[in-house]
């Protein structure tokens, strides 16, 4: 298991465009990924799961990957979130 924590800095929170970017990145890996926020868990391979969590500005998230390429998946998703302006680098 590989994980990282971050604070959402985007004023709108996690919305459709960055969610789609995250889903596209996660789909490159075999590992399973989930995002945890306010005691809710969402599957990072499902845009509807991610959007339904209604993650807002200043929310703390934990992103967790399990599987054979978990470190690469976590690193890739973290970089996408930084590039999208969701989290600080």
PDB file as gemmi writes it, atoms N, CA and C in Angstrom:
CRYST1    1.000    1.000    1.000  90.00  90.00  90.00 P 1                      
ATOM      1  N   UNK A   1       0.843  -1.177   0.000  1.00  0.00           N  
ATOM      2  CA  UNK A   1       0.000   0.000   0.000  1.00  0.00           C  
ATOM      3  C   UNK A   1       0.888   1.240   0.000  1.00  0.00           C  
ATOM      4  N   UNK A   2       0.559   2.177  -0.870  1.00  0.00           N  
ATOM      5  CA  UNK A   2       1.244   3.461  -0.943  1.00  0.00           C  
ATOM      6  C   UNK A   2       0.191   4.546  -0.853  1.00  0.00           C  
ATOM      7  N   UNK A   3       0.474   5.574  -0.059  1.00  0.00           N  
ATOM      8  CA  UNK A   3      -0.514   6.639   0.087  1.00  0.00           C  
ATOM      9  C   UNK A   3       0.163   7.991   0.244  1.00  0.00           C  
ATOM     10  N   UNK A   4      -0.630   9.037   0.005  1.00  0.00           N  
ATOM     11  CA  UNK A   4      -0.183  10.390   0.311  1.00  0.00           C  
ATOM     12  C   UNK A   4      -1.381  11.207   0.761  1.00  0.00           C  
ATOM     13  N   UNK A   5      -1.105  12.216   1.560  1.00  0.00           N  
ATOM     14  CA  UNK A   5      -2.137  13.134   2.041  1.00  0.00           C  
ATOM     15  C   UNK A   5      -1.873  14.503   1.453  1.00  0.00           C  
ATOM     16  N   UNK A   6      -2.935  15.265   1.260  1.00  0.00           N  
ATOM     17  CA  UNK A   6      -2.801  16.611   0.719  1.00  0.00           C  
ATOM     18  C   UNK A   6      -4.029  17.430   1.097  1.00  0.00           C  
ATOM     19  N   UNK A   7      -3.870  18.735   1.009  1.00  0.00           N  
ATOM     20  CA  UNK A   7      -4.973  19.675   1.219  1.00  0.00           C  
ATOM     21  C   UNK A   7      -5.367  20.229  -0.152  1.00  0.00           C  
ATOM     22  N   UNK A   8      -6.660  20.263  -0.424  1.00  0.00           N  
ATOM     23  CA  UNK A   8      -7.156  20.802  -1.690  1.00  0.00           C  
ATOM     24  C   UNK A   8      -7.037  22.324  -1.655  1.00  0.00           C  
ATOM     25  N   UNK A   9      -6.346  22.892  -2.648  1.00  0.00           N  
ATOM     26  CA  UNK A   9      -6.150  24.342  -2.695  1.00  0.00           C  
ATOM     27  C   UNK A   9      -6.981  25.014  -3.784  1.00  0.00           C  
ATOM     28  N   UNK A  10      -7.579  24.240  -4.680  1.00  0.00           N  
ATOM     29  CA  UNK A  10      -8.438  24.809  -5.716  1.00  0.00           C  
ATOM     30  C   UNK A  10      -9.674  25.401  -5.047  1.00  0.00           C  
ATOM     31  N   UNK A  11      -9.998  26.653  -5.370  1.00  0.00           N  
ATOM     32  CA  UNK A  11     -11.130  27.328  -4.720  1.00  0.00           C  
ATOM     33  C   UNK A  11     -12.462  26.635  -4.985  1.00  0.00           C  
ATOM     34  N   UNK A  12     -12.567  25.930  -6.108  1.00  0.00           N  
ATOM     35  CA  UNK A  12     -13.801  25.222  -6.453  1.00  0.00           C  
ATOM     36  C   UNK A  12     -13.814  23.815  -5.865  1.00  0.00           C  
ATOM     37  N   UNK A  13     -12.662  23.316  -5.478  1.00  0.00           N  
ATOM     38  CA  UNK A  13     -12.556  21.947  -4.989  1.00  0.00           C  
ATOM     39  C   UNK A  13     -12.272  21.000  -6.140  1.00  0.00           C  
ATOM     40  N   UNK A  14     -12.596  19.743  -5.949  1.00  0.00           N  
ATOM     41  CA  UNK A  14     -12.364  18.730  -6.991  1.00  0.00           C  
ATOM     42  C   UNK A  14     -13.591  18.714  -7.896  1.00  0.00           C  
ATOM     43  N   UNK A  15     -13.442  19.289  -9.083  1.00  0.00           N  
ATOM     44  CA  UNK A  15     -14.556  19.398 -10.020  1.00  0.00           C  
ATOM     45  C   UNK A  15     -14.292  18.535 -11.252  1.00  0.00           C  
ATOM     46  N   UNK A  16     -15.132  18.658 -12.261  1.00  0.00           N  
ATOM     47  CA  UNK A  16     -15.140  17.717 -13.389  1.00  0.00           C  
ATOM     48  C   UNK A  16     -13.827  17.645 -14.163  1.00  0.00           C  
ATOM     49  N   UNK A  17     -13.255  18.779 -14.535  1.00  0.00           N  
ATOM     50  CA  UNK A  17     -12.061  18.740 -15.388  1.00  0.00           C  
ATOM     51  C   UNK A  17     -10.879  18.048 -14.704  1.00  0.00           C  
ATOM     52  N   UNK A  18     -10.484  18.457 -13.487  1.00  0.00           N  
ATOM     53  CA  UNK A  18      -9.367  17.736 -12.867  1.00  0.00           C  
ATOM     54  C   UNK A  18      -9.714  16.285 -12.524  1.00  0.00           C  
ATOM     55  N   UNK A  19     -10.983  16.026 -12.228  1.00  0.00           N  
ATOM     56  CA  UNK A  19     -11.384  14.639 -11.960  1.00  0.00           C  
ATOM     57  C   UNK A  19     -11.132  13.768 -13.176  1.00  0.00           C  
ATOM     58  N   UNK A  20     -11.474  14.278 -14.355  1.00  0.00           N  
ATOM     59  CA  UNK A  20     -11.248  13.519 -15.583  1.00  0.00           C  
ATOM     60  C   UNK A  20      -9.758  13.274 -15.804  1.00  0.00           C  
ATOM     61  N   UNK A  21      -8.931  14.268 -15.482  1.00  0.00           N  
ATOM     62  CA  UNK A  21      -7.481  14.115 -15.617  1.00  0.00           C  
ATOM     63  C   UNK A  21      -6.960  13.035 -14.667  1.00  0.00           C  
ATOM     64  N   UNK A  22      -7.499  13.005 -13.459  1.00  0.00           N  
ATOM     65  CA  UNK A  22      -7.099  11.998 -12.470  1.00  0.00           C  
ATOM     66  C   UNK A  22      -7.493  10.602 -12.949  1.00  0.00           C  
ATOM     67  N   UNK A  23      -8.735  10.465 -13.412  1.00  0.00           N  
ATOM     68  CA  UNK A  23      -9.232   9.169 -13.881  1.00  0.00           C  
ATOM     69  C   UNK A  23      -8.374   8.672 -15.050  1.00  0.00           C  
ATOM     70  N   UNK A  24      -8.030   9.572 -15.964  1.00  0.00           N  
ATOM     71  CA  UNK A  24      -7.198   9.196 -17.113  1.00  0.00           C  
ATOM     72  C   UNK A  24      -5.830   8.698 -16.651  1.00  0.00           C  
ATOM     73  N   UNK A  25      -5.257   9.350 -15.656  1.00  0.00           N  
ATOM     74  CA  UNK A  25      -3.950   8.924 -15.139  1.00  0.00           C  
ATOM     75  C   UNK A  25      -4.055   7.572 -14.439  1.00  0.00           C  
ATOM     76  N   UNK A  26      -5.067   7.405 -13.601  1.00  0.00           N  
ATOM     77  CA  UNK A  26      -5.238   6.153 -12.849  1.00  0.00           C  
ATOM     78  C   UNK A  26      -5.427   4.974 -13.800  1.00  0.00           C  
ATOM     79  N   UNK A  27      -6.100   5.205 -14.919  1.00  0.00           N  
ATOM     80  CA  UNK A  27      -6.378   4.109 -15.855  1.00  0.00           C  
ATOM     81  C   UNK A  27      -5.109   3.558 -16.511  1.00  0.00           C  
ATOM     82  N   UNK A  28      -3.990   4.242 -16.376  1.00  0.00           N  
ATOM     83  CA  UNK A  28      -2.718   3.768 -16.933  1.00  0.00           C  
ATOM     84  C   UNK A  28      -2.082   2.667 -16.082  1.00  0.00           C  
ATOM     85  N   UNK A  29      -2.593   2.473 -14.875  1.00  0.00           N  
ATOM     86  CA  UNK A  29      -1.949   1.571 -13.915  1.00  0.00           C  
ATOM     87  C   UNK A  29      -2.845   0.388 -13.578  1.00  0.00           C  
ATOM     88  N   UNK A  30      -2.224  -0.682 -13.124  1.00  0.00           N  
ATOM     89  CA  UNK A  30      -2.959  -1.878 -12.715  1.00  0.00           C  
ATOM     90  C   UNK A  30      -3.447  -1.785 -11.276  1.00  0.00           C  
ATOM     91  N   UNK A  31      -2.806  -0.965 -10.471  1.00  0.00           N  
ATOM     92  CA  UNK A  31      -3.152  -0.854  -9.049  1.00  0.00           C  
ATOM     93  C   UNK A  31      -4.542  -0.258  -8.861  1.00  0.00           C  
ATOM     94  N   UNK A  32      -5.152  -0.607  -7.748  1.00  0.00           N  
ATOM     95  CA  UNK A  32      -6.431  -0.023  -7.361  1.00  0.00           C  
ATOM     96  C   UNK A  32      -6.160   1.234  -6.556  1.00  0.00           C  
ATOM     97  N   UNK A  33      -6.935   2.274  -6.842  1.00  0.00           N  
ATOM     98  CA  UNK A  33      -6.757   3.531  -6.129  1.00  0.00           C  
ATOM     99  C   UNK A  33      -8.056   4.008  -5.519  1.00  0.00           C  
ATOM    100  N   UNK A  34      -7.923   4.649  -4.369  1.00  0.00           N  
ATOM    101  CA  UNK A  34      -9.098   5.251  -3.745  1.00  0.00           C  
ATOM    102  C   UNK A  34      -8.703   6.589  -3.144  1.00  0.00           C  
ATOM    103  N   UNK A  35      -9.699   7.442  -3.007  1.00  0.00           N  
ATOM    104  CA  UNK A  35      -9.515   8.738  -2.381  1.00  0.00           C  
ATOM    105  C   UNK A  35     -10.416   8.779  -1.155  1.00  0.00           C  
ATOM    106  N   UNK A  36      -9.881   9.273  -0.063  1.00  0.00           N  
ATOM    107  CA  UNK A  36     -10.617   9.322   1.202  1.00  0.00           C  
ATOM    108  C   UNK A  36     -10.695  10.778   1.643  1.00  0.00           C  
ATOM    109  N   UNK A  37     -11.896  11.207   2.007  1.00  0.00           N  
ATOM    110  CA  UNK A  37     -12.110  12.570   2.485  1.00  0.00           C  
ATOM    111  C   UNK A  37     -13.347  12.584   3.375  1.00  0.00           C  
ATOM    112  N   UNK A  38     -13.219  13.171   4.544  1.00  0.00           N  
ATOM    113  CA  UNK A  38     -14.345  13.284   5.493  1.00  0.00           C  
ATOM    114  C   UNK A  38     -15.043  11.931   5.695  1.00  0.00           C  
ATOM    115  N   UNK A  39     -14.277  10.901   5.951  1.00  0.00           N  
ATOM    116  CA  UNK A  39     -14.799   9.554   6.219  1.00  0.00           C  
ATOM    117  C   UNK A  39     -15.558   8.937   5.052  1.00  0.00           C  
ATOM    118  N   UNK A  40     -15.377   9.469   3.848  1.00  0.00           N  
ATOM    119  CA  UNK A  40     -15.959   8.877   2.644  1.00  0.00           C  
ATOM    120  C   UNK A  40     -14.820   8.352   1.786  1.00  0.00           C  
ATOM    121  N   UNK A  41     -15.092   7.262   1.069  1.00  0.00           N  
ATOM    122  CA  UNK A  41     -14.106   6.692   0.150  1.00  0.00           C  
ATOM    123  C   UNK A  41     -14.674   6.667  -1.257  1.00  0.00           C  
ATOM    124  N   UNK A  42     -13.828   6.994  -2.230  1.00  0.00           N  
ATOM    125  CA  UNK A  42     -14.235   6.941  -3.623  1.00  0.00           C  
ATOM    126  C   UNK A  42     -13.222   6.177  -4.451  1.00  0.00           C  
ATOM    127  N   UNK A  43     -13.705   5.439  -5.421  1.00  0.00           N  
ATOM    128  CA  UNK A  43     -12.866   4.685  -6.345  1.00  0.00           C  
ATOM    129  C   UNK A  43     -12.280   5.658  -7.366  1.00  0.00           C  
ATOM    130  N   UNK A  44     -10.960   5.722  -7.460  1.00  0.00           N  
ATOM    131  CA  UNK A  44     -10.313   6.658  -8.376  1.00  0.00           C  
ATOM    132  C   UNK A  44     -10.427   6.258  -9.844  1.00  0.00           C  
ATOM    133  N   UNK A  45     -11.046   5.137 -10.132  1.00  0.00           N  
ATOM    134  CA  UNK A  45     -11.280   4.758 -11.524  1.00  0.00           C  
ATOM    135  C   UNK A  45     -12.701   5.117 -11.956  1.00  0.00           C  
ATOM    136  N   UNK A  46     -13.455   5.792 -11.073  1.00  0.00           N  
ATOM    137  CA  UNK A  46     -14.840   6.173 -11.362  1.00  0.00           C  
ATOM    138  C   UNK A  46     -15.025   7.669 -11.149  1.00  0.00           C  
ATOM    139  N   UNK A  47     -15.250   8.394 -12.236  1.00  0.00           N  
ATOM    140  CA  UNK A  47     -15.435   9.841 -12.110  1.00  0.00           C  
ATOM    141  C   UNK A  47     -16.672  10.161 -11.276  1.00  0.00           C  
ATOM    142  N   UNK A  48     -17.704   9.343 -11.379  1.00  0.00           N  
ATOM    143  CA  UNK A  48     -18.919   9.598 -10.596  1.00  0.00           C  
ATOM    144  C   UNK A  48     -18.639   9.435  -9.104  1.00  0.00           C  
ATOM    145  N   UNK A  49     -17.840   8.443  -8.733  1.00  0.00           N  
ATOM    146  CA  UNK A  49     -17.456   8.270  -7.325  1.00  0.00           C  
ATOM    147  C   UNK A  49     -16.719   9.492  -6.815  1.00  0.00           C  
ATOM    148  N   UNK A  50     -15.760   9.968  -7.596  1.00  0.00           N  
ATOM    149  CA  UNK A  50     -14.944  11.109  -7.174  1.00  0.00           C  
ATOM    150  C   UNK A  50     -15.806  12.367  -7.054  1.00  0.00           C  
ATOM    151  N   UNK A  51     -16.612  12.655  -8.066  1.00  0.00           N  
ATOM    152  CA  UNK A  51     -17.442  13.862  -8.036  1.00  0.00           C  
ATOM    153  C   UNK A  51     -18.497  13.813  -6.936  1.00  0.00           C  
ATOM    154  N   UNK A  52     -19.053  12.640  -6.677  1.00  0.00           N  
ATOM    155  CA  UNK A  52     -20.105  12.528  -5.660  1.00  0.00           C  
ATOM    156  C   UNK A  52     -19.586  12.774  -4.246  1.00  0.00           C  
ATOM    157  N   UNK A  53     -18.272  12.751  -4.068  1.00  0.00           N  
ATOM    158  CA  UNK A  53     -17.702  13.011  -2.743  1.00  0.00           C  
ATOM    159  C   UNK A  53     -17.739  14.494  -2.376  1.00  0.00           C  
ATOM    160  N   UNK A  54     -17.940  15.357  -3.365  1.00  0.00           N  
ATOM    161  CA  UNK A  54     -18.034  16.805  -3.152  1.00  0.00           C  
ATOM    162  C   UNK A  54     -16.865  17.338  -2.319  1.00  0.00           C  
ATOM    163  N   UNK A  55     -15.664  17.063  -2.786  1.00  0.00           N  
ATOM    164  CA  UNK A  55     -14.451  17.496  -2.094  1.00  0.00           C  
ATOM    165  C   UNK A  55     -14.251  18.981  -2.355  1.00  0.00           C  
ATOM    166  N   UNK A  56     -14.111  19.742  -1.276  1.00  0.00           N  
ATOM    167  CA  UNK A  56     -14.071  21.196  -1.354  1.00  0.00           C  
ATOM    168  C   UNK A  56     -12.692  21.756  -1.018  1.00  0.00           C  
ATOM    169  N   UNK A  57     -12.540  23.051  -1.271  1.00  0.00           N  
ATOM    170  CA  UNK A  57     -11.326  23.784  -0.915  1.00  0.00           C  
ATOM    171  C   UNK A  57     -11.025  23.592   0.572  1.00  0.00           C  
ATOM    172  N   UNK A  58      -9.771  23.376   0.888  1.00  0.00           N  
ATOM    173  CA  UNK A  58      -9.260  23.164   2.249  1.00  0.00           C  
ATOM    174  C   UNK A  58      -9.587  21.804   2.848  1.00  0.00           C  
ATOM    175  N   UNK A  59     -10.243  20.919   2.109  1.00  0.00           N  
ATOM    176  CA  UNK A  59     -10.455  19.553   2.596  1.00  0.00           C  
ATOM    177  C   UNK A  59      -9.128  18.798   2.552  1.00  0.00           C  
ATOM    178  N   UNK A  60      -8.910  17.945   3.549  1.00  0.00           N  
ATOM    179  CA  UNK A  60      -7.748  17.060   3.529  1.00  0.00           C  
ATOM    180  C   UNK A  60      -8.154  15.752   2.869  1.00  0.00           C  
ATOM    181  N   UNK A  61      -7.346  15.308   1.922  1.00  0.00           N  
ATOM    182  CA  UNK A  61      -7.606  14.036   1.249  1.00  0.00           C  
ATOM    183  C   UNK A  61      -6.455  13.077   1.517  1.00  0.00           C  
ATOM    184  N   UNK A  62      -6.776  11.797   1.449  1.00  0.00           N  
ATOM    185  CA  UNK A  62      -5.766  10.745   1.453  1.00  0.00           C  
ATOM    186  C   UNK A  62      -5.994   9.924   0.198  1.00  0.00           C  
ATOM    187  N   UNK A  63      -4.943   9.739  -0.580  1.00  0.00           N  
ATOM    188  CA  UNK A  63      -5.009   8.936  -1.797  1.00  0.00           C  
ATOM    189  C   UNK A  63      -4.210   7.664  -1.541  1.00  0.00           C  
ATOM    190  N   UNK A  64      -4.849   6.514  -1.774  1.00  0.00           N  
ATOM    191  CA  UNK A  64      -4.249   5.220  -1.449  1.00  0.00           C  
ATOM    192  C   UNK A  64      -4.254   4.329  -2.691  1.00  0.00           C  
ATOM    193  N   UNK A  65      -3.114   3.702  -2.950  1.00  0.00           N  
ATOM    194  CA  UNK A  65      -3.001   2.730  -4.037  1.00  0.00           C  
ATOM    195  C   UNK A  65      -2.497   1.410  -3.489  1.00  0.00           C  
ATOM    196  N   UNK A  66      -3.055   0.316  -4.005  1.00  0.00           N  
ATOM    197  CA  UNK A  66      -2.571  -1.021  -3.681  1.00  0.00           C  
ATOM    198  C   UNK A  66      -2.439  -1.806  -4.985  1.00  0.00           C  
ATOM    199  N   UNK A  67      -1.316  -2.486  -5.134  1.00  0.00           N  
ATOM    200  CA  UNK A  67      -1.096  -3.282  -6.335  1.00  0.00           C  
ATOM    201  C   UNK A  67       0.353  -3.245  -6.763  1.00  0.00           C  
ATOM    202  N   UNK A  68       0.620  -3.895  -7.874  1.00  0.00           N  
ATOM    203  CA  UNK A  68       2.002  -4.092  -8.304  1.00  0.00           C  
ATOM    204  C   UNK A  68       2.722  -2.815  -8.718  1.00  0.00           C  
ATOM    205  N   UNK A  69       1.993  -1.798  -9.165  1.00  0.00           N  
ATOM    206  CA  UNK A  69       2.629  -0.543  -9.580  1.00  0.00           C  
ATOM    207  C   UNK A  69       2.130   0.634  -8.739  1.00  0.00           C  
ATOM    208  N   UNK A  70       1.863   0.364  -7.461  1.00  0.00           N  
ATOM    209  CA  UNK A  70       1.254   1.363  -6.581  1.00  0.00           C  
ATOM    210  C   UNK A  70       2.087   2.636  -6.435  1.00  0.00           C  
ATOM    211  N   UNK A  71       3.398   2.514  -6.350  1.00  0.00           N  
ATOM    212  CA  UNK A  71       4.229   3.716  -6.179  1.00  0.00           C  
ATOM    213  C   UNK A  71       4.173   4.600  -7.419  1.00  0.00           C  
ATOM    214  N   UNK A  72       4.265   3.991  -8.590  1.00  0.00           N  
ATOM    215  CA  UNK A  72       4.180   4.752  -9.840  1.00  0.00           C  
ATOM    216  C   UNK A  72       2.810   5.412  -9.979  1.00  0.00           C  
ATOM    217  N   UNK A  73       1.756   4.691  -9.604  1.00  0.00           N  
ATOM    218  CA  UNK A  73       0.404   5.243  -9.679  1.00  0.00           C  
ATOM    219  C   UNK A  73       0.253   6.438  -8.741  1.00  0.00           C  
ATOM    220  N   UNK A  74       0.722   6.300  -7.512  1.00  0.00           N  
ATOM    221  CA  UNK A  74       0.627   7.396  -6.543  1.00  0.00           C  
ATOM    222  C   UNK A  74       1.414   8.608  -7.020  1.00  0.00           C  
ATOM    223  N   UNK A  75       2.616   8.377  -7.520  1.00  0.00           N  
ATOM    224  CA  UNK A  75       3.440   9.483  -8.021  1.00  0.00           C  
ATOM    225  C   UNK A  75       2.777  10.170  -9.212  1.00  0.00           C  
ATOM    226  N   UNK A  76       2.228   9.382 -10.126  1.00  0.00           N  
ATOM    227  CA  UNK A  76       1.568   9.939 -11.308  1.00  0.00           C  
ATOM    228  C   UNK A  76       0.350  10.762 -10.961  1.00  0.00           C  
ATOM    229  N   UNK A  77      -0.489  10.250 -10.075  1.00  0.00           N  
ATOM    230  CA  UNK A  77      -1.703  10.966  -9.682  1.00  0.00           C  
ATOM    231  C   UNK A  77      -1.357  12.228  -8.900  1.00  0.00           C  
ATOM    232  N   UNK A  78      -0.372  12.136  -8.034  1.00  0.00           N  
ATOM    233  CA  UNK A  78       0.042  13.326  -7.281  1.00  0.00           C  
ATOM    234  C   UNK A  78       0.509  14.420  -8.237  1.00  0.00           C  
ATOM    235  N   UNK A  79       1.282  14.056  -9.244  1.00  0.00           N  
ATOM    236  CA  UNK A  79       1.763  15.050 -10.205  1.00  0.00           C  
ATOM    237  C   UNK A  79       0.611  15.653 -11.002  1.00  0.00           C  
ATOM    238  N   UNK A  80      -0.365  14.844 -11.392  1.00  0.00           N  
ATOM    239  CA  UNK A  80      -1.541  15.356 -12.103  1.00  0.00           C  
ATOM    240  C   UNK A  80      -2.300  16.343 -11.219  1.00  0.00           C  
ATOM    241  N   UNK A  81      -2.459  16.015  -9.941  1.00  0.00           N  
ATOM    242  CA  UNK A  81      -3.165  16.916  -9.020  1.00  0.00           C  
ATOM    243  C   UNK A  81      -2.415  18.239  -8.849  1.00  0.00           C  
ATOM    244  N   UNK A  82      -1.096  18.170  -8.794  1.00  0.00           N  
ATOM    245  CA  UNK A  82      -0.286  19.392  -8.695  1.00  0.00           C  
ATOM    246  C   UNK A  82      -0.445  20.214  -9.974  1.00  0.00           C  
ATOM    247  N   UNK A  83      -0.301  19.569 -11.123  1.00  0.00           N  
ATOM    248  CA  UNK A  83      -0.410  20.267 -12.410  1.00  0.00           C  
ATOM    249  C   UNK A  83      -1.787  20.883 -12.620  1.00  0.00           C  
ATOM    250  N   UNK A  84      -2.831  20.236 -12.090  1.00  0.00           N  
ATOM    251  CA  UNK A  84      -4.199  20.740 -12.226  1.00  0.00           C  
ATOM    252  C   UNK A  84      -4.519  21.833 -11.210  1.00  0.00           C  
ATOM    253  N   UNK A  85      -3.606  22.089 -10.291  1.00  0.00           N  
ATOM    254  CA  UNK A  85      -3.836  23.123  -9.285  1.00  0.00           C  
ATOM    255  C   UNK A  85      -4.720  22.689  -8.136  1.00  0.00           C  
ATOM    256  N   UNK A  86      -4.901  21.368  -7.979  1.00  0.00           N  
ATOM    257  CA  UNK A  86      -5.723  20.869  -6.872  1.00  0.00           C  
ATOM    258  C   UNK A  86      -4.972  20.871  -5.552  1.00  0.00           C  
ATOM    259  N   UNK A  87      -3.679  20.538  -5.608  1.00  0.00           N  
ATOM    260  CA  UNK A  87      -2.856  20.474  -4.400  1.00  0.00           C  
ATOM    261  C   UNK A  87      -1.548  21.216  -4.646  1.00  0.00           C  
ATOM    262  N   UNK A  88      -0.887  21.581  -3.568  1.00  0.00           N  
ATOM    263  CA  UNK A  88       0.409  22.261  -3.680  1.00  0.00           C  
ATOM    264  C   UNK A  88       1.502  21.248  -3.976  1.00  0.00           C  
ATOM    265  N   UNK A  89       2.546  21.713  -4.636  1.00  0.00           N  
ATOM    266  CA  UNK A  89       3.648  20.841  -5.009  1.00  0.00           C  
ATOM    267  C   UNK A  89       4.682  20.657  -3.968  1.00  0.00           C  
TER     268      UNK A  89                                                      
END                                                                             
